Amino acid sequence: MTRNDYETDGRSRPGSFPEAAPEHHSGVLRHPERLRALQETALLDSPEEEAFERAVRLARSLTGAPTALFSLVDDTRQFFKALSGFAPDTGPMRETPLSHSFCQYVVTGNAAMSVVDAREHDLLSRNLAVPDLNVVAYLGVPVQGRRGQVIGSLCAIDSSPHEWSEQDERALKDIAAFLETEIALRKHMSERELLIDELNHRIRNIYSVVNALVRMTRAEDLTTEEFAAQLNGRVQALAATHGLIQPLATVTEDAGNDTSLHAHISTLMTPYTGAGGHEIRIEGPDLPVGSTASIYLALAIHELSTNAVKYGALSGPGRALEITWTDGDDTVELTWREAGPGHVARTASGTGFGSKLVKLCIEGQLRGEIATATDSTGLTYTFRIPRDRLTGAPADSNRRRAPRLRRRAGP
């Protein structure tokens, strides 16, 4: 849930804690999008780091509070990524359950909140942070992830009553902005590193794919001129599929409906159709695909097709590949099904680079889910992708069902 979601439904305004736990409180804490954004930071249960320690030291200095901390809040606990001036009698502490958390209300309220004396506050006086951790005065501001989800709080704490000023609040908000920038840059650098690995991986794979195209074309009864024309056409089609896979570094969050799902998948599979003694079936409603989603979907399908050329349904005769999808109310379910010999030993273990790339594209970027299954007859991937992430538009703006299209290619 984003900042606007909170501001439009009358939730807590900056500077005050609610007198009782709001009805929406637990739901916001457990919201899947918020928890996913928190996990994506890779900061939960991570060791201390100077960049974050520096931020809480600065927060103490600017507010004059004896304690400052940066907490990450999930649905059961708060984890202290950085803390300064916090030394309970029991020794170093990196987390507490939510029974000892003021930060949880900053997260669910998505606003700066302060209290001069929590012992006199209806809600906070019952919080175990007061008797167990001696938290009396508190000022906290939300810290957001890359897409506006609130993942935690930067706060200043005093064991005595403390009047917080507007200048204190502004100081914490400025530091929180630095933290958000740090988190976003880390995520960006991680994706750039993955991009470099993906490009190297793709270069290695291209030799295997070209060899497979030569083998597939050679299996046909062609003259020399026909062989050259067929092979040239397939290599050109392969180049076209690579044109669809733009570098991850160029992807932005906004996306328009630039192509259709059927056309997109058909283009990606063009190099492998019409040869090799295998059959490819592409079938499903002709949904729009947003420009951002099309890149990540192309990366995933390209990875699956490359593996199929080397090991699976596209590696020889007597095999078949089905790519089908259904359009649900909120989710598009896409199935990649390979059938034929040679699949028992080939499992989707998820440990190789290709599996990690597919996971990043479908789960990380498209917010989808991946299910895999192997048996004696073949291999199946099932992608469940939120409809709005695939189309680049709210789900209810694309409710008109498109006709179901079929394409069958084979020898």
Salt bridges, closest charged atoms under 4 A:
ASP9 OD2 - ARG11 NE 2.34
GLU19 OE2 - HIS121 NE2 3.48
GLU33 OE1 - ARG367 NE 3.76
GLU40 OE1 - ARG147 NH1 3.44
GLU40 OE2 - ARG367 NH1 3.22
ASP45 OD1 - ARG77 NH1 2.80
GLU49 OE2 - LYS81 NZ 2.62
GLU49 OE1 - ARG186 NH1 2.75
GLU50 OE2 - ARG54 NH2 3.91
GLU50 OE2 - ARG57 NH2 2.45
ASP74 OD2 - ARG77 NE 3.26
GLU95 OE1 - ARG77 NH1 2.64
ASP117 OD1 - ARG119 NE 2.93
ASP132 OD2 - HIS100 NE2 2.73
ASP158 OD2 - HIS162 ND1 2.96
GLU166 OE1 - ARG170 NH1 3.98
GLU169 OE2 - LYS173 NZ 3.07
GLU182 OE2 - ARG186 NE 2.78
GLU191 OE2 - ARG146 NH2 3.31
GLU198 OE1 - ARG202 NH2 2.87
GLU220 OE2 - ARG234 NH1 2.82
GLU253 OE1 - ARG147 NE 3.42
GLU279 OE2 - ARG408 NH1 2.35
GLU283 OE1 - ARG281 NH1 2.33
GLU283 OE2 - ARG404 NE 2.96
GLU283 OE2 - ARG406 NE 3.05
GLU303 OE2 - HIS201 NE2 3.11
GLU322 OE1 - ARG281 NH2 3.00
ASP327 OD1 - ARG387 NE 2.75
ASP327 OD2 - ARG401 NH1 2.84
ASP329 OD1 - ARG399 NH1 3.99
ASP329 OD1 - ARG401 NH2 3.99
GLU333 OE1 - ARG384 NE 3.03
GLU338 OE1 - HIS343 ND1 3.97
GLU338 OE1 - ARG346 NH1 2.63
GLU363 OE1 - LYS359 NZ 2.44
